[in-house]
Amino acid sequence: MAARRTDTSSPQEPAQAPPRSWARPASRGDRRLEALLAAAETLLAEKPFAEISVGEVAAKAGISRPTFYFYFDTKHSLLAALLERVMQDKLEIALRGFGTTEVDPTPQQTFEANYAEILALWREHAPVVLAASDAMSSDAELQGVYTGLLDLFIKPATAWIEQERATGRAPAGTAAGTLATTLVWMSERNLYAALVGMEPRIPDDERVAALAEVWIRSVFGGQPPAAAA
């Protein structure tokens, strides 16, 4: 995770932190950590990530600069922690469309509803999403975090496609993993375009409907057959 660990010792003391794992979001409940994340997100809404300094984040959070380094190695690590929070919430929404135990009789409607929630979530945290997407090109660690988080969407999407094919509802075609990867990245770039207002501008409801339709037509080759009663 992006934060090292919660510790009651003096922030001036060297912290013997275990190796980081980016597999789950930064732990909640540590007030200093929460202050850092909140301060960083506030600053990102005010100025570009490149113009924000560690000292500025620490000061806004009401902590010392050494305490910042107890939690994070760099400001890119802090940005990764913020991104994890947003992506984890997004993942919880997306997984509702990738259930592997029951057949969804109306998958297009499910995808459309989920994308509406996801886009709303991304708009709420637009400064974080945009800063992370832009900064990953210049920071290998952040790039690894970003792509690793997207992989959390690709794996269940792959399993869902494989299940739909196994039941005979979806036809065989491009390898499930390749198709899932392509669709997830297509969706990510499409949502990014919505956040930055790229031309041509598309109303949010039309964008999410189109994304849902692309997923369904790509997997089923058209509308999926009705689920058995």
Residue pairs with C-beta under 8 A, 6 or more apart in sequence:
1 20
1 21
1 22
1 23
1 24
1 25
1 26
1 27
1 81
1 84
2 20
2 22
2 25
2 26
2 72
2 77
2 78
2 80
2 81
2 84
2 145
3 26
3 27
3 30
3 33
3 71
3 72
3 81
4 15
4 17
4 18
4 20
4 70
4 71
4 72
5 15
5 17
5 18
5 27
6 27
6 29
6 30
6 33
7 15
7 70
9 15
11 32
11 63
11 64
11 66
11 67
11 70
12 64
12 66
15 70
22 80
22 84
22 144
22 145
22 148
22 149
24 84
24 88
25 81
25 84
25 85
25 87
25 88
26 33
26 37
26 81
26 84
26 85
27 33
28 34
32 61
32 63
32 67
32 71
33 71
35 61
35 62
35 63
36 57
36 58
36 61
36 63
36 68
36 71
36 72
36 78
37 78
37 81
37 82
37 85
38 61
39 57
39 58
39 60
39 61
40 52
40 57
40 75
40 78
40 79
40 82
41 82
41 125
41 127
41 128
42 60
43 52
43 56
43 57
43 60
44 52
44 82
44 127
44 128
44 131
45 127
48 131
49 75
49 79
49 131
49 134
49 135
50 135
52 75
53 75
54 65
54 68
54 69
54 74
54 75
55 65
57 68
57 75
57 78
58 64
58 65
58 67
58 68
61 68
68 78
71 78
72 78
72 81
76 135
76 139
76 141
76 142
77 141
79 128
79 131
79 132
79 135
79 142
80 132
80 141
80 142
80 145
82 125
82 128
82 132
83 128
83 129
83 132
83 142
83 145
83 146
83 149
84 145
84 149
86 121
86 122
86 125
86 128
86 129
87 149
87 152
89 121
90 118
90 121
90 122
91 149
91 152
91 153
93 114
93 117
93 118
93 121
94 114
94 118
94 153
94 156
95 156
96 110
96 114
97 104
97 107
97 110
97 111
97 114
97 160
98 156
98 157
98 159
98 160
99 160
100 156
100 159
100 160
100 163
103 167
103 169
103 227
103 228
104 110
104 227
105 226
105 227
107 215
107 216
107 224
108 212
108 213
108 215
108 216
108 223
108 224
109 212
111 211
111 212
111 215
111 216
112 208
112 209
112 211
112 212
115 187
115 207
115 208
115 211
115 212
116 204
116 205
116 208
118 191
119 191
119 194
119 204
119 207
119 208
122 129
122 191
122 194
122 195
123 194
123 195
126 195
129 192
129 195
130 192
130 195
130 196
132 142
132 146
133 146
133 192
135 142
136 142
136 143
136 145
136 146
137 143
150 184
150 185
150 188
153 184
154 177
154 180
154 181
154 184
155 180
157 180
157 183
157 184
158 176
158 177
158 179
158 180
160 180
161 170
161 176
161 179
161 180
161 219
162 176
164 170
164 219
164 220
164 224
165 171
165 172
165 176
169 220
169 224
169 225
170 219
170 220
170 221
170 224
171 220
171 221
173 179
173 221
174 182
179 218
179 219
183 214
183 215
183 218
186 214
187 211
187 215
190 207
190 211
194 202
194 204
194 207
202 210
216 223
216 224
